[in-house]
Amino acid sequence: MLFFVATCIVPAFLISFLITAVIRKWAPKLDLVDQPADRKVHTTTTPLGGGIAIWIGVVAPLAAVQSIAWVLTRSESPAQWLPAQFLIHLDGVLYRSGQLWSIVAAATILAVLGLIDDLRGLHWLPRLLVQFFVAAGLVIWGDVRATITMDFVPLPWLGVVATTVWIIVLVNSFNFLDNMDGLSSGIALIASILFAVVMLTSHEPHWLVGGVLLVLAGSLTGFLLHNWPPAKIFMGDSGSYFIGLMLGCMAVLGTFYEYASDGRSGKHVILAPLCILAIPLYDFGSVMLIRVLARRSPFHPDKSHFSHRLVELGLKPRNAVLTIHLATLTTGLGALLLYRVKDWAAAFLIIALIACVLAIVAILETVGRKTDGKS
């Protein structure tokens, strides 16, 4: 297991870290920078394009593994230096490659869309249309969809709708969260690690999904070393769109409910993704509500986020980011606890705990709100 984890994380980390350093140097020459503004926290011109490094840090290792698997499966004598558990999964890698690369293709389209937005600025409507019809449509075409049944009767159309909404919400959630140094990338790192732990410690480990999540975690770590406050580079919309779609699709592909003969697992574990992503989902929902109630465009950037409220309460931006990271980790650990309880009665206590965390967030937001959200 340790070898598998290191193989997934280390190459992605090194690639992302080095590419981010290169982009930091060249972004200003390409006018790929983010200028200070009233609604923004940073006060100096900062390079953009970190999302490109995250993309390369994920796609390059996945492409390498895909190529190696293709070569070894066609070799008369597979490499004996590989651990046995890797050799037996080679066929599975190729079998799931269609799903994987439909996800990567959709994420790449969104990354390019985000990069164009970083360079020129795009209206929210065409961005949303591409997310909905192109990105979500592509992953569903690649058979990445939730399975929803009612009285043991499958409802494929409902699974398609749920998957589409889930992906669109997560893509925009991580985009909304990208409002302070290290915030969105740090939350994505926590979420990807927690999802990977769930996938790799289940009764039947899901190596492919867990591996992709670890690769994403490695790439995010490499970028985060440059993005940690004070940030020397931002990932921009290209990065937030990419990680939002990757996490959304991996959560859909991951099998969270598995019947276990010891009775330890139950249907309550299907709530694990909602627990891990409770903070991003709450922030997205609360910000949308604040903007709509104020009769503003729900996609118009402002300072209505939880992070901004913490700063208004007196926290330094770095401490505000750490506070939100810890809140995300707290709700995420609740997801891991769901796998240690047997029934809904025990699971309800965990859900209540997470609800209390979100209630604390709501109280802090209310206390910190000195203006109508435009400041």
C-alpha positions, 0 to 999 in steps of 0.5 A, a space after each residue: 500500500 505504501 509503495 502504491 501511495 508513493 507512486 501516485 503522489 510523488 511524481 504528480 507532486 514533483 511535476 506540479 511543483 516544477 511546472 508551477 515554478 516555470 509558470 510563475 516566471 512566464 505568466 507576467 510576460 504573457 499578461 496572465 496575471 490577476 490585478 488587485 480589486 476592491 472585491 479581492 484580498 490580495 494587494 499586489 499583481 499576482 501571476 495566474 496559471 497555476 491550474 495549468 501546472 495542476 492539470 499537467 501534474 495529474 494528466 502526465 502521470 495518468 498518461 504514463 500509467 496508461 501507456 505502461 499498462 498498455 505495453 505490459 498487457 501486450 508483452 509476453 513476459 510482464 515486468 517481474 519487478 512490479 508488485 503482484 497487486 499491480 500486475 493483476 490490475 493492469 487489465 482493469 486499468 485498460 478496461 476503465 480507461 474510457 471512463 477515466 479519459 472521458 473525465 480527463 477530457 471534460 476536465 481539460 475542456 473546463 480548464 481551457 475555458 477557465 484559462 480563457 476566462 483568466 485571460 479575457 474574462 467571460 460572461 457567466 452564462 456561456 461558462 455555465 452552458 459549457 459546464 452543463 452541456 459539454 463537460 457534464 454531457 461528456 462524463 455522462 456519455 463516458 458512463 460516469 453517473 450516479 445509480 439511483 433506485 427506488 424499490 429496487 427499480 433503477 431510475 437511470 434518468 434520475 441518476 443522470 440529473 443527479 450527476 449533472 447537478 452534482 458536477 455543476 455545483 462542485 465545479 462552481 463551489 471550488 471556483 467560488 472558494 478560490 478567494 484567498 491564498 491556499 483556500 480552494 486548493 487546500 480544501 481540494 487537497 483535504 477532500 481528495 485525501 479523505 476520498 482516497 482513504 475511503 476508497 483504499 480502506 474499504 472491504 474491496 479497495 478501489 485502486 483506480 479511483 483511489 489512485 487518481 485521487 492520490 495523483 490529484 492530491 500530489 499535484 495539489 500539494 506541489 501547487 499549494 507550496 507556491 500558493 500558500 499565504 502569501 501566494 506567489 501564484 494563483 491557480 485561476 479559474 482553470 485550476 478551480 474548474 479542473 479540480 471541481 470536476 475531477 473531485 465530482 466525478 471521482 465521488 460519483 465513480 467511488 462505491 461508498 456503499 458495500 454490503 459487509 457480512 459483519 454488518 458494519 456497513 450500511 446505506 448510511 455511508 452513501 452520505 460520505 461525499 456530502 460530509 467530506 464536501 460539506 463546507 464547500 457545498 455550504 459556502 456555495 449555497 450560502 453565497 448564492 442565497 445572499 446574492 439572490 436575496 440582495 437581487 444581485 447576479 448569483 455569479 457576480 464575485 463579491 465578499 459574501 464568503 465565509 472566509 471574508 466574514 472571518 477576516 471581518 471578525 479580525 482573523 488574518 487571511 492565513 488564519 481564516 484559511 486554516 480555520 476553514 481547512 480545519 472545519 473541512 477536515 472535521 466534517 471529512 473525518 465524520 465521513 470516515 466515522 460513518 464506516 465505523 457505525 452500523 446503523 442510521 441511529 449511530 450515523 445520525 449522531 455523526 450527521 448531527 455533529 456535522 450540522 453543528 459545525 455548519 451551524 457554527 459557521 452560519 453564526 460566525 458568518 452572521 456576526 461577521 457580516 458588517 455590510 450587505 456583501 458588497 464590501 
